[in-house]
Amino acid sequence: MASNTSILSNQTLREYRSAIHQHNDNFIKDMPKIEMHVHIEGTMTPELRWELAQRRGESVININTQQPCESLSELKGTYELLNDLDAGGVDGGMQRFFELYYGGFSVLQDEEDFYRLAMNYFRKAASMNVRYCEPFFDPQGHTRRGVPFMTMMDGFKRAQSEAVRDLGVHSQWVMCMLRDMSPESAMEHYLQALPYRDMVVGIGLDSLEVDRPPLLFEDVFLRARKDGFKITCHCDVGDKDTLRNIGQVVDQLGGSGADRIDHGLHAADDSFLLQRVKEKDLGMTICPWGYLCYSGEAQITDRVRTLFNAGIKIAIGSDDPSYMEDIWLNNSLYLLRVLGDFTDVEFVQLQRNAVDICWASDDIKAAILKELGGLGMKEEAKYGSHPI
């Protein structure tokens, strides 16, 4: 991996955050979109978390004080990542992220909770002109708390149907195994997903990657490939073995390599891996803001640009927006406008990439491509570029 000693200050990150929160880029806002890399549990806003806890008269613990939050405002304060980076650096921020992320699971207990979580995201997606999405979900994080698999899926299914009917947002789900749990647990949950083939299109792998390579879970992926699921895998940015793990995902996972790569940004640092990704025509789901705010590396968008210019089919996602400074898909796209000089034509190409590498039905893909058909050079001439 290429070394990079250029680290952005937290003040600079705050300036970027402010700029992309306040953007008023009509082209990005109005463009029809697909989102693939978003964790449904990572869309748990403090407002929704507070509401769900209040619904059953429970408290929400402040992870700073380990005492119950006295107000929504206090809970919101615990979500401010950049303050934690000031106190503890990148490692402190990552620790805080996982504490918040898994801590938010506690309010998800019955079907209504899972329905509310999913509908909250689908409404946000509709407001951003997302036409189709493939949210990740982490079933083991719920079943280990005693939540039945069916409870989770029934809530998601109700929201999924309502989103199509009322919002025009279509979706399929990607079930991720937690790589810090056992391969046996992964297989157990895979088998529980089989009755939900009408909802679940893909099998993935996420959570803490250190010393948990993709092939540790090869039995699950071989079975998923045999059963006709699409397969994908997170290859986290900055992990010590990320190049090895990307290689396993590209060429070995599921017997012949995955259908898609989640993250995998450091393929841009290795010419062989870059060539293999291109030869196999693999899509990559990229979340630039998350990499910036957790690594602080100044060359994140340079790598995104390298992948794009190499002809790799990248698509942008928001990852865990509620725990990443409230940066959603439209904000992440605008970040590429600011730091990567992406043009309107290139934004259209990113959405064409997303159409190509997503697992939607042909009719949904055709409808989105038709919408995108009127965008391109004439829009770039109309709006131009939008620097800060």
N, C-alpha and C positions, 0 to 999 in steps of 0.2 A: 504494500500500500504506500502510495506517495505520502511523505511526511508533509505536515502543514502546520507551521508555527504561527500563522496569522490568525489571531483570535479577536473577535469583536468584543468591544466593551458592552457592559449591560446598558449603559447610557445610549449607545448606538442601537442596541436591540429595542430599547424603549422608543427611540425615534422611528424605527421601522414599524413597530407595532402601532404607534399612533398614526403613521401615514396610511397604513393599509386598513386600519379601522375606519378612517375618515374618508376613504376614497369615494369618488363619485364617478366611476368609470362606466358609462352607459353601455358600452359595447360588451364588457365583461358581464354586467348585470343582466342584460337582455339576451345574451347568447344561450341557446339551449345546451344543456350539459348532461353528462353522465358522471356519477361518482362511484368509484370502486373501493378506494382505501379509506374507509371510515368504520370505526368500531362503535357499535350501537351503545355500548356501556360508556364509551368515551364522549358521548353526547349528553351525558347527565349534567345538565346545568345546575348551578346551585339553587336556582328558583324551583326547579322540578324536584330536586332532592329534598329541599325544605318542605315543599308541598306534600310529597309522599310520606314523609315522616310525620308531619302534622296530621295527615289523614288518619293515622292510627295512634296518635297521641304519643309518639316516640321522640326522643331527643336525637340530635346529630352531634357527634363528638368533634370538638375542635382539636385537630391533630397537633396543634402547637401547645395547648394547655392540658389536653386530655380531659377537659371538662365540657359539659354540654354547651353548645352555642346558644346564646341568649337571643339571637336575632338572625334574620337572613343576612343582614349587612355583615355580621361577624363571620358567618359561613363564607360569604363571598371573599372576604379577606384571606381566607386560607387557600383560595384558588390562585393567588397571584404568584406565579412561578418566578418571575424575575426578581422579586424581593427575596425569595429563597436562594436564588443564585448569588445574590449579594452576600448572603450570610454563609453559604456553604459551598459555593462553586458549582460546577456541573454535576459532580457526584451528589451534592446535596439536593439539587433540583431533580435528579432522577429518582432518588429515594422518596422525595416528596410526591413525585408523580405517581409512583406505585402505591403509596399510602392513600392518596386521594382516589385513585382509580379503583382499587379494590375496596376501599372504604365506602365508596358510593354504591357498591353492590348491596349493602345491608338493607336498603329501603325497598329492594325488589323482592317481594315475598309472594304475591299472588298474581293471578292472570291480569287483573286490572293494572297492576304496577308495570308489568312488561308491555301491556298495550299502551299505557301512557308514555312510557319511555320511547317506544317506536313511533307513536303518532307525533310526539314532540319533534323528533328528527324529520319525519316525513313532511310536516308543515314547514319546517325550516328549509328543507330541500325544495319544496314547491316555491317558496319565496325567492329562491336563488335560480329558478327555472331549471332545476334538475328534473329531467324526464324519466331517468332510469337510474337505479342504484343497486349496489350489491353489498349491503352492510355485513361486516363481520359480527359474530357473537361468540362468547366464551362460555359454553354450557357448564364446564367443570367448576367455574367460579361460582355457580349457583347451586348445582347439585351437592357440592361439598358443604353447603350451608343448610342442606335439607330440603331444597326446593325441587319438586318433581320435574323431570324433563318435560312432561306434557304441559305443566303449568306455564312454563316459559314459552313453549312453542304455540300454545293456544293464544296467548296474548299477542305474540308477534303476528300470527296468522290473521287475527281480527284486524289489527292495524294495517297489515299489508293489503287486505281486501278493501278496507275503507279508503286507503290512500289512492288506490286506483280509481275507485268510484267517485270520490269527492275532490281529489286534488290532481288527478291525472299523472300521478307518480307511480311508475311500475318498479317492481323490485324482485330480486331473488336474494337468498341468504347464503353466506359462506361461513361454515362452522369451523372455528379455529380450535385446535387442541392447545392446551397450555404446556409449553415445552418444559416447564419446571415441575410438571407432574409426570407420572410414569407412563411408558408406552402401553402398559396394561390398562390404565385408566383411559388413555386415548382410544384404545380399541373398544372398550366397554361403551364409551359415549358414541363412538362411530356407529355401533350396532343399534343404539337407541335412535339414531337419526334416520335409519332406513325407512320407517313408515312416513317420513316427511319429505320424500323425494319431490313432491309437488312444490315445496318451498325452498329446499336446500339444493343449490346447484353445485357448490364446491366445498372442498375440504382444505383447510389451511393449518398453519402452525404459527403461534405467536408467543408472547411473554418473554421472560428472561432467557437470552440466547447463550450466555456464557457457559461453555462446556456442554452444550446441548445441541449437537449438530443435527441437521435435518434427517440424516440416515438412521439416527437412533429410533426414529418413528417409521421406518421403511415398511414394516408389516401393514400399518394402517394405510399408507399411501398406495401400496400394491393392491390392497383390497379395494380401496376407493377407485383406483384406475380400472380394476376388473369390473366393478359394479357400475361404471359409467359416470362417476362424478368427475368434474374438473378438479385439478389439484394445483395448489399454490403454496407459498411459504414465505414468511418474513425472513429477510437477511438484514439485520439491523446495521445502521450506520455507526461506525466507530467500534464495533465489536472486534476483539482481537483476532478472531478467526473468520471474519466476514468474507474474505476472498475464497477461502476453502468452502465455506457454506454456500456462497453463490455458485461455485463450480458444481457442488453436489445437486443443487436445485436445477441448474441448467441441463446437466447431462445424466443424472442418475436417479433422481427422485421418482418413485413410481415405476421404476424399471428403465425408463428412457428419458427422464427429465420432466419437469413440471410444465403446466400449460401457461403459467404466468409467474412473475417474481414480484413480491411485495417488498418495497424499499430496494435494496441492492445497489445503492447509489455508487458504491466504490468500484463497481464494474468499470466506471469511467477512468479509474486509475490503472487498469490492467488491459493492455491491448489485446491479449489473447482472449480474456473473458468477454471483452467488448465485441470481438469478432464472433465468438460463439453465440452470444445472445442474438446478434444480428442474423447469423446463419440459420439459427433455429426459429427466427421470426417471433421471439418471445416478447410479450408486452411486459412493462414494468410500471408499478404504481408508486408514484413518488410524492413525498410530503415535505416540501422544502422548508416550510416554517418550523416544523417540529425539529428538523435537523439543526436549523440555525439556533433555536432557543435552547436546545439541549447540548449542542456541541460548541456553539459559539464560533465555529470555523468560518472564516471569511470567504472561503472558496466553494461553498455549497452550491450557489447558483451557477458558478463556473462549471461544476460537474453536471448539473442539470442541462446546461447548454451543450456540453460535450456529448451527452447521450442523445439529445435532440438532433444536433447537427450530424451525428453519425448515422442517423436514420433509424434509431431505436424507437420503438413505439411506446413512448412514455405517456402516462395519463396522471393528472394531478389529483391528489386527495387531501382531505383535511385531518385524517388520522384520528386524534382524540381532541376535538376542538375545544370542548369545555375545560379541559385540563391543560390547554396550550394557549392561554391568554385570549380565549374566545375568538380564535382565528378560524373561520370557516372556509368553504371552498372558494367563494368569490374573493375573499381576502388573500388566500394563497395564490390565486391566479394573478391578482394585482401585484403581489410581491415579485412575480416574474417580470411584470411590466417595469417595476422600479429598479430591480437589481439585475435582471437578465436582459433588459431591452427587448422583450418579446413584443412582437407586433400583432395587430389584429389578425393578419393572415396566419401567423403562427399559432394564435389562440384557436383559430378554426381548425388548424391541423391537429392540435392537441385533442380537440373533441372528436375529430375523425379517427385519431388513434384510439380514443376511448371506445368509440363505436366498434372498431375492429377487434379490440382485445377483450371486450366485455362478453358476457355469456347470455345476453338477451336473445330473444327469439328474432328470427329474420324480419318479421313484420315491425317489431319495435325498432330494430336497427334502421330499417328503410324509412320509417317515419321521421326519425331524428336526422338522418342524412338529408332528407328532403328539406327539413327546416334549415339545416346548415348550408344547403345549396345556394341560398341567396346571400350568404355572407362571404367576405373575402376582401378582394382588392378595393372594391368600391367603399367598403366600410373603413378600411385603413385611410383612404383619401378623405373620408368624411371626418373621422375622429382624430387621426394622427396619433402621435405618441404622447404619453402622459407621464413625464418625469415628475418627481417630487417638486 
